[in-house]
Amino acid sequence: MTSDTDHRLVTQYLRQFDAAAGSLSNARRAVLREEIANHLRELVQPDLSDADASAALSSFGSPADILGQELDVLPPLGASQRRQRRVRRTVAIVVSAVAAAILLIVLLPLLFVVAPVPVAGPDGEVTSVVNANPQGPARVTVGTGYFEYQAAIEAIEDPLPAGAVYPAGVPEDLDSGTSSTGVMQSGAGYVVAQYTWLCAWESEYLTAMAQEDAERQVAAEAMLTTWSTSEFYMTTDPNRDWVASVLEPVRFGDSSGVVRDQPQSCSQAGIINVRG
């Protein structure tokens, strides 16, 4: 149970756990909640500042982290760090923050296009924003960028959310995009694949939040957590700005960072129909 003497962030954490733990049996949920509550009360004293309490809770892990392990959404602790998404060594591509930045410049106009609301299919299901033919530039299935994209998809271990599929090709002119330093460097197709995955899971998280679907929300949060340990992410964001501005708020039930980041992530994948 929640105590009146708990730190307010502990109380908030436990409420988030209650909202997300509906898929557990009543008995298991009660036992797990009590274990978490006892640990948090030792970790976060009532007189601790909000900043220190927030840091302590972050180090402990979010309700999604705990439930993800309980539901086998996430692998055991430490294993996620070993599941680095790598492109096959037979594909010679160089990925860096520069490649991602150049790609954003090439696709930046997409952010200013008014995006249509995804259309429901005959069965009433709303198609994921990540689908075979997403709204955005024309796509091609030729060129170095396309084959990099295909190789990267095969190397990504974690799936897309239910209802999402990788687009059939890459934005046209991907191989001929230019910057002030010259032509688009190799690795652009790899960047498109990675951001397609992130776009799908950020969109899934926001859909789950809007529909108050706690089970889907937990699964989406777990997948976003794996992004923060991926080889691609650690290469392109060494200062971990995305973790600070997007993932940390998510761990406390705050979706505002995802709302801000999703259009940019999807744009870097060449996808603009991100309203859902």
Secondary structure, 3 states (H helix, E strand, C coil): CCCCCCCHHHHHHHHHHHHHCCCCCHHHHHHHHHHHHHHHHHHCCCCCCHHHHHHHHHHHCCHHHHHHHHCCCCCCCCHHHHCCCCCCCCCCCCCCHHHHHHHHHHHHHHHHCCCCCCCECCCCCECCCCCCCCCCCCEECCCHHHHHHHHHHHHCCCCCCCCCCCCCCEECCCCCCEECCEECCCCHHHHHHHHHHHHHHHHHHHHHHHCCCHHHHHHHHHHHHHHCCCHHHHHHCCCCHHHHHHHHHHCCCCCHHHHHHHHHHHHHCCCCCCCC
